[in-house]
Amino acid sequence: MLTRLRLFYAFMAVLLIFVGLTSRRFVAIPSATGDCLWAMMVFCCFRFLLVQTKLPKVAAISLLTAYVVEFAQLIRWPWLVQLRSTTLGHLVLGQGFLWTDLVAYTVGVALIYFACRLVERKF
């Protein structure tokens, strides 16, 4: 059962990365959607690693990670700014602090948390 659950979360993380990258190509999709999807992907990655941990704890760890990454965008160390200027660095670490991103992360983690509660009952 744990292997199937891990495979499910690995698949979901990859799917969310694909959907998130694709969403940036459409002007009609708000940029907050990408932040929401990013937080959902973070949740899936933590759930993959912490499959035996209770969902609320995984949600808290995911949300804390997202918040730390967002607040870390206020740090302007030259090497960190340079890292963020790369494609991967920008996608993982972001570019600039926005309060609205914190809302998007909260919504994303809440959505994936409740969806996973329903899904994991089937496993």
Residue pairs with C-beta under 8 A, 6 or more apart in sequence:
1 123
2 51
2 52
4 123
5 51
5 120
5 123
6 48
6 51
8 119
8 123
9 44
9 45
9 47
9 48
9 51
10 44
10 48
12 44
13 41
13 44
13 45
13 48
16 37
16 38
16 40
16 41
16 44
17 41
19 37
20 34
20 37
20 38
20 41
21 91
23 29
23 33
23 34
23 37
24 34
32 100
32 101
32 103
32 104
33 104
35 101
35 104
35 105
35 108
36 104
36 105
36 107
36 108
36 111
37 108
38 66
38 105
38 108
39 62
39 63
39 66
39 104
39 105
39 106
39 107
39 108
39 109
39 112
40 108
40 109
40 111
40 112
42 62
42 65
42 66
42 109
43 58
43 59
43 62
43 108
43 109
43 112
43 113
43 116
44 112
46 58
46 61
46 62
46 65
47 55
47 58
47 116
50 57
50 58
50 61
55 113
55 116
55 117
55 120
56 113
58 113
59 109
59 110
59 113
62 109
63 105
63 106
63 109
66 102
66 105
66 108
66 109
67 102
67 105
69 92
69 93
69 94
70 94
70 97
70 98
70 101
70 102
70 105
71 97
72 80
72 93
73 84
73 93
73 94
73 95
73 96
73 97
74 97
80 93
83 89
83 93
84 90
84 93
84 94
84 95
94 101
